[in-house]
Amino acid sequence: MAEMGPVRKIDDLGRVVIPKKFRKTFNWPIGMEVEISAADGKVIVAKHSTACVFCGKPTRVQIGEQHICPACAAKY
């Protein structure tokens, strides 16, 4: 089981601060986009990825919830 971190309160706007310790550990700079999801009753915060699901190259092309670069889209 994961180690418990600091306790944070949800503010009036529904925000929670991610502690500096974690931002430094994961090299998350100020302004970085994150994805928020839920599984098994837990909230998951992860670095937002715009990489092609086939080749891993950065892309802004999105089909459904998947990012696919133009070269791979042409192949498939």
TIVO-2410 file (N, C-alpha, C; in nm, 3 decimals):
# residues 76
REC num residu      c1      c2      c3 atome chaine
REC   1      M   0.084  -0.118   0.000     N      A
REC   1      M   0.000   0.000   0.000    CA      A
REC   1      M   0.089   0.124   0.000     C      A
REC   2      A   0.042   0.231  -0.067     N      A
REC   2      A   0.120   0.354  -0.079    CA      A
REC   2      A   0.131   0.426   0.055     C      A
REC   3      E   0.240   0.497   0.071     N      A
REC   3      E   0.264   0.576   0.191    CA      A
REC   3      E   0.166   0.693   0.195     C      A
REC   4      M   0.114   0.723   0.313     N      A
REC   4      M   0.021   0.835   0.328    CA      A
REC   4      M   0.099   0.966   0.322     C      A
REC   5      G   0.046   1.061   0.249     N      A
REC   5      G   0.109   1.192   0.237    CA      A
REC   5      G   0.041   1.292   0.328     C      A
REC   6      P   0.073   1.420   0.308     N      A
REC   6      P   0.010   1.523   0.391    CA      A
REC   6      P  -0.140   1.533   0.363     C      A
REC   7      V  -0.215   1.575   0.461     N      A
REC   7      V  -0.359   1.592   0.448    CA      A
REC   7      V  -0.385   1.733   0.395     C      A
REC   8      R  -0.472   1.746   0.297     N      A
REC   8      R  -0.506   1.876   0.238    CA      A
REC   8      R  -0.657   1.893   0.242     C      A
REC   9      K  -0.701   2.017   0.257     N      A
REC   9      K  -0.844   2.048   0.253    CA      A
REC   9      K  -0.883   2.091   0.112     C      A
REC  10      I  -1.006   2.061   0.075     N      A
REC  10      I  -1.061   2.109  -0.050    CA      A
REC  10      I  -1.113   2.250  -0.023     C      A
REC  11      D  -1.070   2.349  -0.107     N      A
REC  11      D  -1.113   2.487  -0.082    CA      A
REC  11      D  -1.254   2.512  -0.138     C      A
REC  12      D  -1.301   2.636  -0.125     N      A
REC  12      D  -1.438   2.672  -0.167    CA      A
REC  12      D  -1.462   2.650  -0.316     C      A
REC  13      L  -1.356   2.651  -0.396     N      A
REC  13      L  -1.369   2.631  -0.541    CA      A
REC  13      L  -1.344   2.486  -0.581     C      A
REC  14      G  -1.325   2.396  -0.483     N      A
REC  14      G  -1.304   2.255  -0.512    CA      A
REC  14      G  -1.161   2.220  -0.544     C      A
REC  15      R  -1.067   2.309  -0.514     N      A
REC  15      R  -0.926   2.286  -0.546    CA      A
REC  15      R  -0.852   2.219  -0.431     C      A
REC  16      V  -0.750   2.142  -0.468     N      A
REC  16      V  -0.660   2.079  -0.372    CA      A
REC  16      V  -0.518   2.108  -0.420     C      A
REC  17      V  -0.432   2.151  -0.329     N      A
REC  17      V  -0.293   2.179  -0.365    CA      A
REC  17      V  -0.213   2.049  -0.364     C      A
REC  18      I  -0.138   2.026  -0.473     N      A
REC  18      I  -0.047   1.911  -0.477    CA      A
REC  18      I   0.081   1.956  -0.408     C      A
REC  19      P   0.121   1.890  -0.300     N      A
REC  19      P   0.238   1.932  -0.225    CA      A
REC  19      P   0.365   1.942  -0.311     C      A
REC  20      K   0.449   2.039  -0.278     N      A
REC  20      K   0.573   2.063  -0.351    CA      A
REC  20      K   0.660   1.938  -0.357     C      A
REC  21      K   0.661   1.861  -0.249     N      A
REC  21      K   0.740   1.736  -0.244    CA      A
REC  21      K   0.705   1.645  -0.361     C      A
REC  22      F   0.576   1.631  -0.390     N      A
REC  22      F   0.532   1.545  -0.500    CA      A
REC  22      F   0.562   1.609  -0.635     C      A
REC  23      R   0.538   1.740  -0.648     N      A
REC  23      R   0.566   1.808  -0.775    CA      A
REC  23      R   0.713   1.797  -0.810     C      A
REC  24      K   0.801   1.807  -0.710     N      A
REC  24      K   0.946   1.793  -0.735    CA      A
REC  24      K   0.981   1.649  -0.770     C      A
REC  25      T   0.925   1.554  -0.699     N      A
REC  25      T   0.952   1.412  -0.723    CA      A
REC  25      T   0.918   1.374  -0.866     C      A
REC  26      F   0.804   1.422  -0.917     N      A
REC  26      F   0.758   1.385  -1.050    CA      A
REC  26      F   0.798   1.488  -1.157     C      A
REC  27      N   0.874   1.592  -1.116     N      A
REC  27      N   0.919   1.696  -1.208    CA      A
REC  27      N   0.800   1.761  -1.280     C      A
REC  28      W   0.700   1.801  -1.204     N      A
REC  28      W   0.581   1.866  -1.257    CA      A
REC  28      W   0.595   2.017  -1.240     C      A
REC  29      P   0.621   2.091  -1.348     N      A
REC  29      P   0.637   2.236  -1.337    CA      A
REC  29      P   0.502   2.306  -1.319     C      A
REC  30      I   0.508   2.429  -1.272     N      A
REC  30      I   0.389   2.512  -1.259    CA      A
REC  30      I   0.325   2.525  -1.398     C      A
REC  31      G   0.196   2.510  -1.408     N      A
REC  31      G   0.126   2.526  -1.535    CA      A
REC  31      G   0.113   2.399  -1.617     C      A
REC  32      M   0.175   2.291  -1.574     N      A
REC  32      M   0.165   2.165  -1.647    CA      A
REC  32      M   0.022   2.113  -1.642     C      A
REC  33      E  -0.025   2.055  -1.752     N      A
REC  33      E  -0.159   1.998  -1.756    CA      A
REC  33      E  -0.159   1.858  -1.694     C      A
REC  34      V  -0.262   1.829  -1.616     N      A
REC  34      V  -0.277   1.696  -1.557    CA      A
REC  34      V  -0.413   1.639  -1.596     C      A
REC  35      E  -0.420   1.507  -1.594     N      A
REC  35      E  -0.546   1.436  -1.617    CA      A
REC  35      E  -0.596   1.387  -1.483     C      A
REC  36      I  -0.726   1.401  -1.459     N      A
REC  36      I  -0.785   1.356  -1.334    CA      A
REC  36      I  -0.888   1.249  -1.366     C      A
REC  37      S  -0.871   1.132  -1.305     N      A
REC  37      S  -0.964   1.022  -1.328    CA      A
REC  37      S  -0.994   0.954  -1.195     C      A
REC  38      A  -1.079   0.855  -1.200     N      A
REC  38      A  -1.114   0.783  -1.077    CA      A
REC  38      A  -1.118   0.634  -1.105     C      A
REC  39      A  -1.074   0.555  -1.007     N      A
REC  39      A  -1.078   0.409  -1.017    CA      A
REC  39      A  -1.076   0.351  -0.876     C      A
REC  40      D  -1.160   0.253  -0.853     N      A
REC  40      D  -1.165   0.183  -0.724    CA      A
REC  40      D  -1.182   0.279  -0.607     C      A
REC  41      G  -1.264   0.382  -0.625     N      A
REC  41      G  -1.291   0.476  -0.517    CA      A
REC  41      G  -1.179   0.573  -0.488     C      A
REC  42      K  -1.081   0.585  -0.578     N      A
REC  42      K  -0.968   0.676  -0.558    CA      A
REC  42      K  -0.961   0.775  -0.674     C      A
REC  43      V  -0.914   0.894  -0.645     N      A
REC  43      V  -0.891   0.995  -0.748    CA      A
REC  43      V  -0.746   0.980  -0.792     C      A
REC  44      I  -0.725   0.979  -0.923     N      A
REC  44      I  -0.591   0.962  -0.980    CA      A
REC  44      I  -0.554   1.088  -1.056     C      A
REC  45      V  -0.440   1.146  -1.023     N      A
REC  45      V  -0.389   1.264  -1.092    CA      A
REC  45      V  -0.263   1.220  -1.166     C      A
REC  46      A  -0.260   1.240  -1.298     N      A
REC  46      A  -0.146   1.197  -1.378    CA      A
REC  46      A  -0.109   1.305  -1.478     C      A
REC  47      K   0.015   1.305  -1.520     N      A
REC  47      K   0.062   1.399  -1.621    CA      A
REC  47      K  -0.018   1.378  -1.749     C      A
REC  48      H  -0.067   1.488  -1.807     N      A
REC  48      H  -0.143   1.480  -1.931    CA      A
REC  48      H  -0.049   1.442  -2.044     C      A
REC  49      S  -0.086   1.345  -2.123     N      A
REC  49      S  -0.003   1.300  -2.233    CA      A
REC  49      S  -0.073   1.323  -2.365     C      A
REC  50      T   0.001   1.380  -2.459     N      A
REC  50      T  -0.053   1.398  -2.594    CA      A
REC  50      T   0.033   1.318  -2.692     C      A
REC  51      A   0.086   1.207  -2.646     N      A
REC  51      A   0.169   1.122  -2.731    CA      A
REC  51      A   0.082   1.024  -2.809     C      A
REC  52      C   0.126   0.994  -2.930     N      A
REC  52      C   0.056   0.897  -3.015    CA      A
REC  52      C   0.055   0.761  -2.946     C      A
REC  53      V  -0.060   0.696  -2.943     N      A
REC  53      V  -0.072   0.566  -2.877    CA      A
REC  53      V   0.003   0.456  -2.953     C      A
REC  54      F   0.035   0.480  -3.081     N      A
REC  54      F   0.106   0.379  -3.160    CA      A
REC  54      F   0.258   0.397  -3.158     C      A
REC  55      C   0.306   0.521  -3.182     N      A
REC  55      C   0.451   0.540  -3.195    CA      A
REC  55      C   0.512   0.623  -3.083     C      A
REC  56      G   0.430   0.691  -3.003     N      A
REC  56      G   0.480   0.768  -2.890    CA      A
REC  56      G   0.522   0.910  -2.924     C      A
REC  57      K   0.511   0.951  -3.051     N      A
REC  57      K   0.549   1.087  -3.090    CA      A
REC  57      K   0.445   1.186  -3.038     C      A
REC  58      P   0.489   1.307  -2.997     N      A
REC  58      P   0.393   1.408  -2.951    CA      A
REC  58      P   0.297   1.447  -3.063     C      A
REC  59      T   0.171   1.463  -3.030     N      A
REC  59      T   0.070   1.503  -3.128    CA      A
REC  59      T  -0.046   1.572  -3.059     C      A
REC  60      R  -0.116   1.655  -3.131     N      A
REC  60      R  -0.237   1.720  -3.079    CA      A
REC  60      R  -0.362   1.659  -3.143     C      A
REC  61      V  -0.343   1.563  -3.234     N      A
REC  61      V  -0.456   1.500  -3.302    CA      A
REC  61      V  -0.519   1.399  -3.206     C      A
REC  62      Q  -0.648   1.413  -3.185     N      A
REC  62      Q  -0.717   1.324  -3.092    CA      A
REC  62      Q  -0.839   1.264  -3.160     C      A
REC  63      I  -0.851   1.132  -3.149     N      A
REC  63      I  -0.967   1.061  -3.200    CA      A
REC  63      I  -1.030   0.991  -3.080     C      A
REC  64      G  -1.149   1.035  -3.043     N      A
REC  64      G  -1.210   0.987  -2.920    CA      A
REC  64      G  -1.124   1.033  -2.803     C      A
REC  65      E  -1.077   0.940  -2.723     N      A
REC  65      E  -0.990   0.975  -2.611    CA      A
REC  65      E  -0.844   0.942  -2.640     C      A
REC  66      Q  -0.814   0.895  -2.759     N      A
REC  66      Q  -0.678   0.854  -2.795    CA      A
REC  66      Q  -0.609   0.959  -2.882     C      A
REC  67      H  -0.480   0.980  -2.858     N      A
REC  67      H  -0.401   1.069  -2.942    CA      A
REC  67      H  -0.330   0.985  -3.049     C      A
REC  68      I  -0.340   1.028  -3.173     N      A
REC  68      I  -0.280   0.955  -3.284    CA      A
REC  68      I  -0.213   1.056  -3.376     C      A
REC  69      C  -0.085   1.036  -3.408     N      A
REC  69      C  -0.015   1.129  -3.496    CA      A
REC  69      C  -0.064   1.108  -3.641     C      A
REC  70      P  -0.049   1.209  -3.727     N      A
REC  70      P  -0.096   1.198  -3.864    CA      A
REC  70      P  -0.036   1.079  -3.940     C      A
REC  71      A   0.092   1.048  -3.917     N      A
REC  71      A   0.156   0.936  -3.987    CA      A
REC  71      A   0.090   0.804  -3.949     C      A
REC  72      C   0.065   0.783  -3.821     N      A
REC  72      C   0.001   0.658  -3.778    CA      A
REC  72      C  -0.146   0.654  -3.820     C      A
REC  73      A  -0.212   0.770  -3.820     N      A
REC  73      A  -0.353   0.774  -3.864    CA      A
REC  73      A  -0.363   0.730  -4.010     C      A
REC  74      A  -0.264   0.769  -4.091     N      A
REC  74      A  -0.265   0.730  -4.233    CA      A
REC  74      A  -0.243   0.579  -4.249     C      A
REC  75      K  -0.163   0.520  -4.160     N      A
REC  75      K  -0.135   0.375  -4.168    CA      A
REC  75      K  -0.256   0.292  -4.127     C      A
REC  76      Y  -0.327   0.339  -4.024     N      A
REC  76      Y  -0.435   0.259  -3.967    CA      A
REC  76      Y  -0.567   0.312  -4.012     C      A
***
